[in-house]
Amino acid sequence: MRFAHVSTDAHPDPRLVIVDGDRGVFVDRLFEGAPSQLEPLIAGGDALLARVREAAEGREGDIDLDTAVFASAVLAPPVIMAIGLNYAAHSGELGLKTDQTPTVFVLWPNSLTGHTATTSWPRTLSESVDYEAELGVIIGTPAKDVAAADALDHVWGYTVVNDITARDIQFSEAQWSRCKSFDGFTPTGPVVVTADEIPDPQDLHIWAVVDGHTVQDASTGQMVRSVATLIAHLSQSVTLLPGTLISTGSPGGAGYSRDPQIFLRDRSTVTVGVDGIGALTTHCRILD
């Protein structure tokens, strides 16, 4: 199944919908007590998902998604964990070494935004803002000290993430959270796809297009550490709670490393995508 958070003129607060082509079914209209956001749906486990699936069977869409406004695919994750340097090509182009253990940092919730949203930032803060197409993984059941062989059993679903980054700030500070957590710097979506629709997260085409030009074109099979390996590693030190979003790293092709460099400009449009999940578009404005 595919889920998204959308708002309409009649319903301005983001609500969870089941996505079926260009139509959406409001989940909270399916039965009394049905969730209006993704996180309670995840917390309800397999039983609640099965009830939603059954109630939606044969149901016609409530809304035209072409006229709806998409919010972030996740609205209130317990934490957003991001992985750096998880593709060798990206590590090399940034001139950074891929360590023996994953580079892990957190993204702040104010950075979340949705498909087709406009992300803006002051020119005085950065003129070196970059794109990063990433596969997002959403945890479904608590994961603590899990083995890699069992790790994917804890995944509820997958989404697309654009890990927008102010490169000048990234290379001037000892941590990476601030440079990647400006307001709107973590677009997600447009949808979350349940794990049963993605049999192998290491066999997905991942790509990015900036202002009409393809700038990233790779496979998730090129990850240094697989999704299962990342979950197993992270679960050694913390319990990964349901709803946790893990952004799994970006392939090569970042704008910082190109000659000439490509940074997101005022009125740039960047679309990042993962085949089997969707394409996520962000519009950019630089404020003088």
HELIX and SHEET records of a PDB file:
HELIX    1   1 VAL A   27  ARG A   29  5                                   3    
HELIX    2   2 LEU A   38  ALA A   43  1                                   6    
HELIX    3   3 GLY A   45  ALA A   56  1                                  12    
HELIX    4   4 LEU A   65  THR A   67  5                                   3    
HELIX    5   5 ALA A   88  LEU A   94  1                                   7    
HELIX    6   6 PRO A  109  SER A  111  5                                   3    
HELIX    7   7 ALA A  148  ALA A  151  1                                   4    
HELIX    8   8 LEU A  152  HIS A  154  5                                   3    
HELIX    9   9 ARG A  167  GLN A  170  1                                   4    
HELIX   10  10 ARG A  178  LYS A  180  5                                   3    
HELIX   11  11 ALA A  195  GLU A  197  5                                   3    
HELIX   12  12 THR A  220  GLN A  222  5                                   3    
HELIX   13  13 VAL A  227  LEU A  234  1                                   8    
HELIX   14  14 GLY A  255  SER A  257  5                                   3    
SHEET    1   A 5 ILE A  63  ASP A  64  0                                        
SHEET    2   A 5 ARG A  23  PHE A  26 -1                                        
SHEET    3   A 5 ARG A  15  ASP A  20 -1                                        
SHEET    4   A 5 ARG A   2  SER A   7 -1                                        
SHEET    5   A 5 VAL A  69  PHE A  70 -1                                        
SHEET    1   B10 ILE A  63  ASP A  64  0                                        
SHEET    2   B10 ARG A  23  PHE A  26 -1                                        
SHEET    3   B10 ARG A  15  ASP A  20 -1                                        
SHEET    4   B10 ARG A   2  SER A   7 -1                                        
SHEET    5   B10 VAL A 192  THR A 194 -1                                        
SHEET    6   B10 VAL A 155  ASN A 162 -1                                        
SHEET    7   B10 ALA A 133  ILE A 139 -1                                        
SHEET    8   B10 LEU A 245  SER A 247 -1                                        
SHEET    9   B10 ILE A  80  GLY A  84  1                                        
SHEET   10   B10 THR A 103  LEU A 107 -1                                        
SHEET    1   C 2 LEU A 112  THR A 113  0                                        
SHEET    2   C 2 THR A 186  PRO A 187  1                                        
SHEET    1   D 5 THR A 118  PRO A 122  0                                        
SHEET    2   D 5 GLY A 278  LEU A 287  1                                        
SHEET    3   D 5 THR A 269  VAL A 274 -1                                        
SHEET    4   D 5 HIS A 205  VAL A 210 -1                                        
SHEET    5   D 5 HIS A 213  SER A 219 -1                                        
SHEET    1   E 2 VAL A 129  ASP A 130  0                                        
SHEET    2   E 2 THR A 165  ALA A 166 -1                                        
END                                                                             
